[in-house]
Amino acid sequence: MRKIFVCGNWKMNTDRAAAVELAVGTGAVAEGIEKVEVGACPPFVYLLPVAEALAGSNVALGAQNMYFEAKGAFTGEISAGMLLDVGCRYAIVGHSERRHVIGESDELINRKLRAAIAAGLGPILCVGELLKEREAGETEAVVSRHVTEGLKGVSAEDAACVVVAYEPVWAIGTGKTATPDQAEDVHKFIRGVLAGLYDDKTAAAVRIQYGGSVKPENAYELMSRPDIDGALVGGASLKADSFGEIIREAVRVCG
């Protein structure tokens, strides 16, 4: 059975003091929770103090991005080895803001994902369509491309360890959320794509999170759908109280 995974993506928010305070609060709201995996992805510059604040908690530390090379003259980049060195277990790759604001390609995202796997870091592969793509009926084509290109060259064994996060771009930070039916439809489609790339066993093993204006009020209805295995949470993860409510809704889904 897939374990629900609720992960906070803090994006470019907090300062050092606020990051530590949020980490302590996140660790507190996750205390004693075993049925749901909890993660937090702070900005790069606060990874170490957040790691220290989360020490002894059951919250997994993640990074918001990484580079595919192990070391070298790549100014401003961070390697998987560096992330592991400060305690990271996960790294987000292919987030829509990296794709559509920074301009990252499917090929680059794939190289990052494969580098994360090779280093022993768990990649969270983000996929999702723009509003104009949904309105043009291109959701499945876009999502299929993101999944297929993102996992190119990845074995079935390694793919089973990847977390996929479906984030419709039109729902990120807008207050708009895909309805549970809309989200489940795409999650089910993604599982079908995975089955086509690999097999039913691999597809059944991959956790697929939903992301896009997830909040306490809609978390249960989203995560209770059969193919939605948790949430990648943006704004609501910046307050321990609201993030804790989402975690508790995930626990309620588990029964």
C-alpha positions in Angstrom: 0.0 0.0 0.0 1.3 3.4 -0.9 2.1 5.7 2.1 0.6 9.2 1.8 3.3 11.8 1.6 2.5 15.4 2.5 5.4 17.8 1.7 5.7 21.5 2.2 7.4 23.6 -0.5 8.4 26.9 1.2 9.6 28.4 -2.1 11.4 31.8 -1.8 10.0 32.6 1.6 11.2 33.0 5.2 14.4 34.4 6.7 16.6 32.3 9.0 14.7 32.9 12.2 11.3 32.3 10.5 12.6 29.1 8.8 13.8 27.7 12.1 10.6 28.6 13.8 8.5 27.0 11.0 10.7 23.9 11.1 10.2 23.5 14.9 6.5 24.0 14.4 6.3 21.5 11.6 8.2 18.9 13.6 5.8 19.5 16.5 2.6 19.0 14.4 4.1 15.9 12.8 5.1 14.3 16.1 3.9 10.8 16.6 2.5 10.5 13.1 3.5 7.3 11.5 0.8 6.5 8.9 1.7 9.6 6.8 5.2 10.7 5.6 5.8 14.4 6.1 8.5 16.5 4.4 9.6 20.1 4.2 11.6 21.9 1.5 13.1 25.2 2.6 15.2 27.6 0.6 18.8 26.4 0.0 20.4 28.9 2.3 18.3 27.6 5.3 18.7 23.9 4.7 21.3 23.4 7.4 19.5 25.4 10.2 16.2 23.7 9.3 17.9 20.3 9.3 19.2 21.1 12.8 15.7 22.2 13.9 14.1 19.0 12.5 16.7 16.7 14.1 14.9 14.0 16.0 11.6 14.7 14.3 9.9 12.5 11.7 9.9 15.2 9.1 12.0 14.5 6.0 14.2 17.4 4.7 14.0 18.2 1.0 15.4 20.7 -1.4 13.5 22.8 -4.0 15.9 22.1 -6.8 19.3 20.6 -7.7 21.8 20.4 -10.5 22.8 17.2 -12.4 26.6 17.5 -12.1 28.4 16.2 -9.0 30.8 19.1 -8.8 32.6 21.7 -10.9 32.5 25.2 -12.3 28.7 25.6 -12.2 28.3 28.9 -10.4 25.1 29.1 -8.3 24.2 25.4 -8.6 23.8 22.8 -5.9 24.6 19.1 -6.3 22.8 16.0 -5.0 25.8 15.2 -2.9 25.7 18.6 -1.2 22.0 18.1 -0.4 22.7 14.7 1.1 25.5 16.2 3.1 23.2 18.6 4.9 20.6 15.9 5.5 18.2 16.1 2.5 16.2 13.0 1.6 14.3 14.5 -1.3 14.7 17.1 -4.1 12.0 18.7 -6.2 12.7 18.6 -9.9 10.7 20.2 -12.7 8.5 22.4 -10.6 6.3 24.6 -12.9 8.1 27.7 -11.8 11.4 26.1 -12.9 9.8 25.1 -16.2 7.8 28.3 -17.0 9.7 31.1 -15.2 13.3 29.9 -15.3 12.8 28.0 -18.6 14.0 24.5 -17.8 13.6 21.9 -20.4 12.3 18.3 -20.1 15.9 17.1 -21.0 17.4 19.2 -18.2 14.8 18.0 -15.7 15.4 14.4 -16.7 19.2 14.8 -16.1 18.5 16.2 -12.7 16.1 13.3 -11.8 18.6 10.7 -12.9 21.4 12.4 -11.0 19.2 12.5 -7.8 18.5 8.7 -8.1 22.2 7.9 -8.8 23.2 9.8 -5.6 20.5 8.2 -3.5 18.2 11.2 -3.2 14.5 10.8 -3.8 13.2 13.0 -6.7 9.8 14.6 -6.6 9.0 15.1 -10.3 6.5 17.8 -10.9 4.2 17.7 -13.9 1.2 19.7 -15.0 -0.5 21.8 -17.6 -0.9 25.6 -18.2 -4.5 27.0 -18.2 -4.3 27.5 -22.0 -3.3 23.9 -22.4 -6.2 22.6 -20.3 -8.6 24.8 -22.2 -7.2 23.4 -25.5 -7.8 19.9 -24.3 -4.1 19.2 -24.1 -3.8 18.2 -20.4 -3.1 14.5 -21.1 -0.6 15.2 -23.9 1.3 17.7 -21.7 1.3 15.5 -18.6 2.2 12.4 -20.6 5.2 14.2 -22.1 6.4 15.5 -18.7 6.2 12.0 -17.2 7.7 10.2 -20.2 10.5 12.6 -20.7 11.2 13.0 -17.0 11.6 9.3 -16.6 13.6 8.6 -19.8 16.4 6.2 -19.1 15.1 5.3 -15.6 14.6 1.6 -14.7 11.4 0.2 -13.3 13.1 -0.4 -10.0 14.3 3.2 -9.7 11.0 4.6 -11.1 9.1 3.0 -8.2 11.1 5.2 -5.8 10.2 8.5 -7.6 7.4 10.7 -6.3 5.3 12.3 -9.0 3.5 15.6 -8.1 0.7 16.6 -10.4 0.4 20.4 -10.2 -1.9 22.1 -12.7 -0.1 25.4 -13.2 -3.4 27.3 -13.2 -4.0 26.2 -9.6 -0.6 27.0 -8.1 -0.8 30.0 -5.8 -4.1 31.2 -7.5 -6.6 30.0 -4.9 -8.1 27.9 -7.6 -7.9 24.1 -7.1 -8.7 21.3 -9.4 -11.8 19.6 -8.2 -11.2 16.2 -6.7 -12.7 14.6 -9.8 -10.4 16.6 -12.1 -7.4 15.8 -10.0 -8.2 12.1 -9.7 -8.8 11.8 -13.5 -5.3 13.1 -14.2 -3.7 11.0 -11.4 -5.3 7.9 -12.8 -4.1 8.9 -16.3 -0.6 9.3 -14.9 -0.7 5.9 -13.4 -1.7 4.6 -16.8 1.2 6.3 -18.4 3.5 4.7 -15.8 2.0 1.3 -16.6 2.7 1.8 -20.3 6.3 2.9 -19.6 6.9 0.0 -17.2 4.2 -2.3 -15.9 1.2 -2.4 -13.6 3.3 -3.3 -10.5 5.6 -0.2 -11.0 2.6 2.0 -11.7 0.9 0.8 -8.5 4.1 1.5 -6.4 4.7 5.1 -7.5 3.2 7.8 -5.2 1.5 10.6 -7.0 0.9 13.8 -5.0 -1.5 16.6 -5.9 -0.3 20.2 -5.7 -2.1 23.5 -6.4 -3.7 25.6 -3.6 -4.0 22.7 -1.2 -5.4 23.8 2.1 -7.1 22.3 5.1 -10.5 22.8 3.7 -9.9 20.7 0.6 -7.1 18.3 1.7 -9.3 15.4 2.8 -11.5 15.3 -0.3 -8.4 15.4 -2.5 -6.3 12.8 -0.7 -9.2 10.4 -0.2 -9.3 9.7 -3.9 -7.7 6.3 -4.8 -4.9 7.6 -7.0 -4.0 10.7 -5.0 -1.2 9.8 -2.6 -0.6 13.0 -0.7 0.0 16.7 -1.4 2.8 19.0 -2.3 1.8 22.1 -0.4 2.9 25.7 -1.1 1.4 28.6 0.8 -0.4 26.5 3.5 2.9 25.0 4.5 4.3 28.3 5.6 2.2 28.2 8.8 2.7 25.2 11.0 -0.9 25.3 12.1 -2.4 25.1 8.6 0.2 22.5 7.5 -0.6 20.5 10.6 -4.3 20.5 9.7 -3.5 19.1 6.3 -1.3 16.4 7.9 -4.2 15.5 10.2 -6.6 15.3 7.2 -4.1 12.9 5.6 -4.1 10.8 8.7 -7.9 10.8 8.7 -7.8 9.4 5.1 -5.6 6.5 6.4 -8.3 5.7 8.9 
